[in-house]
Structures are given as C-alpha cells and as structure tokens.
C-alpha cells in the first residue's frame, strides 16, 4: 500500500483511473459528491475500485456531517458537530451519529470518513459549525462520544486539523493562514493531546496553517510539528495524513511533487492530492516507491451490505432518533 491518495472524475472508473489505481505508490482513494449518484451506483463504484487496484487499497470520504457530507440522498443527513452540545441528550446523539455515519459508509465498502474535527471555535471560515464547541472540555467530551460510535461500527478515527485550525479566520482551502499565538500547547493543542493520551485516535491530519512562533512552514510540511511534537513529545503512534496538498494553504511548499516530498519528509505517512489529475500524475512520476504497511490498520473492521444494515433494528432506531433530534435542533435555529 503506497502513500498517495487519488480521486476520480465521475461516477464510474475511466481507463486512465484504472491504470493509476495499479501504481505501487497509490494507497488510497478519496471520493467526493461528484462521484455519487445513488446508493447502488456507489456500491458498484467501490467494488470496481477494489477490483481495478488488484491489491488492498483504502477508500475514504469526508462525511463528518453538517455542511461537510459528500453523500446525502439515500444517506442519513448527519447533524453538524456544533449541534450536539445544544441538544438535551447530546452525548448519546453524538455517539449514535458517529455510529450511523460510519455504518452507512461501511455498508458501501468505504473504510474511512476523515473525522472528527478536533478544532475549537466557530469563527474560522474553514471550520465554523464543524467544531464540537468553543472550549476544550466541550470539544473533548462530544468528540469522544462521536468517536466511540465510529469505533462501535468498526471504523478508524482521524483527528483534524493538528495542532488546531480554529483560531485563524482564513480558510486554508483558498489562502495560507497564520496563527500568531505563542500559547498553542495550552490552548487548542491540548484537545489533541488529551485524545492521543486517551488512545482513541487511529490517524491524524495536520493543518495547512503556519504557526510562526514555532515554525515557518505549514504544520502539514513541518518536521517540528509532525516528528518532534506529534511523534516524540505526544507519542502518537497512528497514521499521519496530509490534508489535501492541492489546497492553497499547501502551495507555499512548491509544486505538486515538491509538496508531496516535503510532507513525506516532514512525517506524513499518507498524502491526499485531489482535484487535479495532472498534479497526481506528476507526483506519481516523482515519488519514490515506498510501502506504508501500517496503513492496513485503517481498513474497516466489518463487512456487511446495505440490505443487511437497513434490515437491522439498531439502524432503524438510531436513524429515526438522529433525524428527529436534528429536525428539532434546526427548528430552534430558525
């Protein structure tokens, strides 16, 4: 299993994509809304991806809930993370939503949703309602519940965006944000520290944010943040993903191949490079052939079909409860 994650153009594999999936440097595939038409098509697509790869490969998506949910029609709409702390039985609902989100993806042969967001605060354009709260205790409490649900379903967890994206207003999809604070360890990063110590994170995704007080490159390409702090000081043993290296916040690290090489050298195990086929090809042409054997630990733990899931009493009960509480919360907002 190689380090690079690819994406697809549409709802079916084309000839070039079949060829790219067989490249030894490819280890994963991330799906987007453009790859989804309906439940049956998605199941057929993931099956064809696994056949085309001809070896184990991870399939992931951003399906955390709220405004970041790629598959919506024929999936349960998952509430935004911000909502759980405002619900009477929010901790229970957060755990159930984590289970429901994970189970519905796994039924379509998808291994990962890159979740949860561990950033705090609602002001950042890139985060907003994706945060569980605006203080550390709330974020830790509700993200713990959400991850417990994911793990009950059999899905690995990915904390993001280390060491904290919530305090910058800028969106790293479109610019290179800087967090000028000098107390990050006691503030936002304490959430990540607590969840690492609790042993509930299987993977981590660093931010495309520069923290000038500590280092002059984005955390996603920083040996200081990924090797010295995350690995050595915090003792994190899981997989480290880069966030999408096509995002504007990563362009300070050079062209596509340079970004990938810098992220690997900094301590990333797996690299997301999305929405630009030529960039992916350039990266594959220039990356050394390396294996990431530990990434197999992120594969989904159970195999079941959509029919199996939807006939289960637990799915029916949890879906009804999550939808009802979500509707009640939305009504209060309006």
C-alpha positions as CSV (number, residue, x, y, z in Angstrom):
1,X,0.0,0.0,0.0
2,X,1.7,3.2,-1.2
3,X,1.4,6.7,0.3
4,X,-0.6,8.6,-2.3
5,X,-4.4,9.0,-2.3
6,X,-6.1,9.8,-5.7
7,X,-9.6,11.0,-6.6
8,X,-11.9,10.2,-9.5
9,X,-13.6,12.4,-12.1
10,X,-17.1,10.9,-12.1
11,X,-19.4,8.1,-11.1
12,X,-17.6,5.3,-12.9
13,X,-13.9,4.5,-13.4
14,X,-12.3,5.5,-16.7
15,X,-9.4,3.7,-18.3
16,X,-6.8,6.1,-17.0
17,X,-8.1,5.8,-13.5
18,X,-8.0,2.0,-13.7
19,X,-4.3,2.3,-14.7
20,X,-3.4,4.8,-12.0
21,X,-5.0,2.7,-9.2
22,X,-2.5,-0.1,-10.0
23,X,0.5,2.2,-9.5
24,X,2.6,0.9,-6.5
25,X,2.7,4.4,-4.9
26,X,-1.1,4.5,-4.6
27,X,-2.6,3.5,-1.3
28,X,-6.0,5.2,-1.2
29,X,-8.9,6.8,-3.0
30,X,-10.9,9.7,-1.7
31,X,-14.5,10.2,-3.0
32,X,-16.4,13.4,-3.5
33,X,-20.0,14.4,-4.2
34,X,-19.3,14.3,-7.9
35,X,-18.6,10.5,-7.6
36,X,-22.1,9.8,-6.2
37,X,-25.4,9.4,-7.9
38,X,-27.2,6.9,-5.6
39,X,-26.6,4.1,-3.2
40,X,-26.5,1.3,-5.8
41,X,-24.1,3.2,-8.0
42,X,-21.7,3.9,-5.1
43,X,-21.6,0.2,-4.1
44,X,-20.8,-0.7,-7.7
45,X,-18.1,2.0,-7.9
46,X,-16.3,0.9,-4.7
47,X,-16.4,-2.7,-5.9
48,X,-14.8,-1.7,-9.3
49,X,-12.1,0.3,-7.5
50,X,-11.1,-2.7,-5.4
51,X,-11.0,-4.9,-8.5
52,X,-9.0,-2.4,-10.5
53,X,-6.4,-1.9,-7.8
54,X,-5.7,-5.6,-7.6
55,X,-4.4,-5.3,-4.1
56,X,-5.6,-3.8,-0.8
57,X,-6.5,-0.1,-1.0
58,X,-8.2,2.3,1.4
59,X,-11.3,4.2,0.3
60,X,-12.3,7.3,2.2
61,X,-14.6,10.3,2.1
62,X,-15.4,13.5,4.1
63,X,-18.8,12.5,5.6
64,X,-18.5,14.1,9.1
65,X,-21.9,15.7,9.0
66,X,-23.4,19.2,8.7
67,X,-22.0,21.2,5.7
68,X,-19.3,18.5,5.1
69,X,-21.2,15.4,3.9
70,X,-20.5,14.3,0.4
71,X,-23.2,11.7,0.1
72,X,-26.7,12.9,1.1
73,X,-29.5,11.4,-1.0
74,X,-30.3,7.9,0.4
75,X,-27.9,8.5,3.3
76,X,-28.9,9.9,6.7
77,X,-28.2,13.6,7.0
78,X,-25.8,13.8,9.9
79,X,-26.1,16.9,12.2
80,X,-23.3,19.4,12.4
81,X,-20.8,18.8,15.2
82,X,-21.8,22.2,16.8
83,X,-25.4,20.9,17.4
84,X,-24.8,18.1,19.9
85,X,-23.8,20.4,22.8
86,X,-27.1,22.2,22.3
87,X,-29.2,19.0,22.4
88,X,-30.7,17.7,25.7
89,X,-29.3,14.2,25.1
90,X,-26.3,15.4,23.0
91,X,-23.7,12.9,24.1
92,X,-25.9,10.0,23.3
93,X,-26.8,11.6,20.0
94,X,-23.2,12.3,19.1
95,X,-22.3,8.6,19.7
96,X,-25.2,7.4,17.7
97,X,-24.5,9.8,14.9
98,X,-20.9,8.6,14.8
99,X,-22.1,5.0,14.6
100,X,-24.7,5.8,11.9
101,X,-22.3,7.8,9.7
102,X,-19.7,5.0,9.9
103,X,-22.1,2.1,9.4
104,X,-23.7,3.6,6.3
105,X,-20.3,4.2,4.7
106,X,-19.0,0.7,5.6
107,X,-22.1,-0.8,4.0
108,X,-20.9,0.7,0.7
109,X,-17.4,-0.8,1.2
110,X,-15.9,2.5,2.3
111,X,-13.2,2.4,5.0
112,X,-12.9,5.9,6.4
113,X,-14.6,9.1,7.0
114,X,-11.9,11.7,7.8
115,X,-13.5,12.6,11.2
116,X,-13.8,14.0,13.7
117,X,-12.8,17.7,13.6
118,X,-11.0,18.5,16.9
119,X,-10.6,22.2,16.2
120,X,-12.3,24.5,18.7
121,X,-14.3,27.7,18.0
122,X,-16.8,28.6,15.3
123,X,-15.2,31.7,13.8
124,X,-12.8,30.2,11.2
125,X,-14.3,30.1,7.7
126,X,-12.9,26.6,7.2
127,X,-14.4,25.2,10.4
128,X,-17.5,27.0,11.6
129,X,-20.2,24.6,12.7
130,X,-17.8,21.7,12.1
131,X,-16.4,22.3,15.6
132,X,-18.0,20.5,18.6
133,X,-17.5,23.6,20.8
134,X,-15.6,26.7,21.5
135,X,-13.9,25.4,24.7
136,X,-11.6,22.4,25.2
137,X,-13.9,20.4,27.5
138,X,-16.8,20.6,25.2
139,X,-14.8,19.5,22.2
140,X,-13.2,16.6,24.1
141,X,-16.5,15.4,25.5
142,X,-18.5,15.4,22.3
143,X,-15.7,14.3,20.0
144,X,-15.1,11.3,22.4
145,X,-18.7,10.3,22.1
146,X,-18.7,10.6,18.3
147,X,-15.5,8.5,18.0
148,X,-16.9,5.9,20.3
149,X,-19.8,5.5,17.9
150,X,-17.4,5.2,14.9
151,X,-15.4,2.6,16.7
152,X,-18.5,0.6,17.6
153,X,-19.3,0.4,13.9
154,X,-15.8,-0.7,13.1
155,X,-14.3,2.5,11.6
156,X,-11.0,4.1,12.4
157,X,-10.9,7.7,13.6
158,X,-8.9,10.6,12.1
159,X,-8.4,13.7,14.3
160,X,-8.0,17.0,12.4
161,X,-6.5,19.6,12.0
162,X,-3.5,19.2,14.2
163,X,-2.4,21.3,16.2
164,X,-5.6,23.4,15.8
165,X,-7.1,25.3,12.9
166,X,-10.0,27.0,14.7
167,X,-8.3,30.3,15.8
168,X,-7.4,31.6,12.3
169,X,-10.2,33.3,10.4
170,X,-8.8,32.4,6.9
171,X,-9.7,29.3,5.0
172,X,-6.7,27.2,4.1
173,X,-8.5,25.9,1.0
174,X,-8.0,29.4,-0.5
175,X,-5.1,31.0,1.3
176,X,-2.2,30.3,3.7
177,X,-3.4,31.2,7.2
178,X,-1.0,32.2,10.0
179,X,-1.7,31.6,13.7
180,X,0.4,34.1,15.6
181,X,-0.2,32.8,19.1
182,X,2.5,31.6,21.4
183,X,0.4,29.5,23.7
184,X,-0.9,26.9,21.3
185,X,0.2,23.9,23.5
186,X,-2.0,25.1,26.4
187,X,-4.9,26.1,24.1
188,X,-6.1,24.3,21.0
189,X,-3.5,21.6,21.0
190,X,-4.5,20.4,24.5
191,X,-7.5,18.8,22.8
192,X,-5.3,16.7,20.5
193,X,-3.0,15.9,23.5
194,X,-6.0,14.6,25.5
195,X,-7.3,12.4,22.8
196,X,-3.9,11.0,22.0
197,X,-3.4,10.1,25.7
198,X,-6.9,8.6,25.7
199,X,-5.9,6.3,22.8
200,X,-8.9,7.0,20.7
201,X,-7.2,8.4,17.6
202,X,-6.1,6.0,14.8
203,X,-4.9,8.7,12.4
204,X,-4.2,12.4,12.4
205,X,-4.5,15.1,9.8
206,X,-2.3,18.3,10.3
207,X,-3.4,21.8,9.3
208,X,-2.2,23.8,6.3
209,X,-1.6,26.6,8.8
210,X,1.7,28.3,9.7
211,X,2.4,28.9,13.4
212,X,5.3,31.5,13.1
213,X,6.1,31.4,16.9
214,X,7.0,27.7,16.5
215,X,8.0,27.1,12.8
216,X,7.8,29.0,9.5
217,X,6.2,26.3,7.3
218,X,2.6,24.8,7.5
219,X,2.2,22.1,10.1
220,X,1.4,19.6,7.2
221,X,5.0,20.1,6.0
222,X,6.8,20.6,9.3
223,X,9.2,18.1,10.9
224,X,8.9,20.2,14.0
225,X,5.1,19.6,14.4
226,X,4.9,16.1,13.0
227,X,8.2,14.5,14.2
228,X,9.2,16.5,17.3
229,X,5.8,17.4,18.7
230,X,3.3,14.8,17.4
231,X,5.6,11.7,17.4
232,X,8.3,12.4,20.0
233,X,6.6,14.6,22.6
234,X,3.0,13.3,22.3
235,X,3.9,9.8,21.5
236,X,1.3,9.4,18.7
237,X,1.7,6.0,17.0
238,X,-1.1,6.2,14.4
239,X,-1.1,7.1,10.7
240,X,-0.5,10.8,9.7
241,X,-2.4,12.0,6.7
242,X,-1.6,15.2,4.9
243,X,-4.7,17.3,4.2
244,X,-5.3,17.9,0.5
245,X,-2.0,19.1,-0.9
246,X,-3.8,20.9,-3.8
247,X,-5.3,23.4,-1.3
248,X,-3.9,26.9,-1.5
249,X,-2.5,26.6,2.0
250,X,-0.1,24.0,0.8
251,X,1.2,25.8,-2.3
252,X,3.9,27.6,-0.2
253,X,5.7,24.2,-0.3
254,X,6.2,24.3,-4.1
255,X,4.8,22.3,-7.0
256,X,2.8,19.0,-6.6
257,X,5.8,16.7,-6.4
258,X,7.7,19.0,-4.0
259,X,4.7,19.3,-1.7
260,X,4.4,15.5,-1.6
261,X,8.1,15.0,-0.9
262,X,8.1,17.7,1.8
263,X,5.1,16.2,3.5
264,X,6.6,12.8,3.5
265,X,10.0,14.1,4.7
266,X,8.2,16.1,7.5
267,X,6.5,12.9,8.8
268,X,3.3,12.3,6.9
269,X,2.6,8.6,6.1
270,X,-0.2,9.2,3.5
271,X,-0.8,12.1,1.1
272,X,-4.0,13.5,-0.2
273,X,-3.7,15.1,-3.6
274,X,-7.1,15.9,-5.1
275,X,-8.9,17.7,-7.9
276,X,-6.0,18.0,-10.3
277,X,-5.2,14.8,-12.3
278,X,-2.0,16.3,-13.8
279,X,-0.7,17.0,-10.3
280,X,-1.4,13.4,-9.3
281,X,0.4,12.1,-12.3
282,X,3.4,14.4,-11.7
283,X,3.6,13.2,-8.1
284,X,3.4,9.6,-9.0
285,X,6.2,10.1,-11.6
286,X,8.5,11.7,-9.0
287,X,7.7,9.9,-5.7
288,X,10.0,7.1,-4.6
289,X,8.3,3.7,-4.4
290,X,7.6,3.2,-0.7
291,X,5.3,0.9,1.2
292,X,3.1,2.0,4.1
293,X,2.2,-1.4,5.6
294,X,0.8,0.1,8.9
295,X,-2.0,1.8,6.9
296,X,-3.8,-1.5,6.6
297,X,-4.9,-0.9,10.3
298,X,-7.3,1.8,9.0
299,X,-9.3,-0.7,6.9
300,X,-12.9,-1.1,8.0
301,X,-13.3,-3.9,10.6
302,X,-16.6,-5.4,9.4
303,X,-18.2,-6.4,6.1
304,X,-22.0,-6.0,5.6
305,X,-24.3,-4.9,2.8
306,X,-26.7,-2.0,2.7
307,X,-29.6,-4.5,2.8
308,X,-28.1,-6.1,6.0
309,X,-27.7,-2.7,7.6
310,X,-31.1,-1.4,6.7
311,X,-32.9,-4.5,8.0
312,X,-31.2,-4.2,11.4
313,X,-33.4,-2.8,14.2
314,X,-30.5,-0.7,15.6
315,X,-30.0,1.1,12.3
316,X,-33.8,1.8,12.0
317,X,-34.0,3.1,15.6
318,X,-30.8,5.2,15.5
319,X,-31.7,6.7,12.2
320,X,-35.1,7.8,13.4
321,X,-33.8,9.3,16.6
322,X,-30.9,11.2,14.9
323,X,-33.2,12.6,12.2
324,X,-35.8,13.6,14.8
325,X,-33.3,15.4,17.1
326,X,-31.6,17.1,14.1
327,X,-35.0,18.4,12.9
328,X,-35.8,19.7,16.4
329,X,-32.4,21.5,16.6
330,X,-32.9,23.0,13.1
331,X,-36.3,24.3,14.1
332,X,-34.8,26.0,17.2
333,X,-32.2,27.7,15.0
334,X,-34.8,29.2,12.7
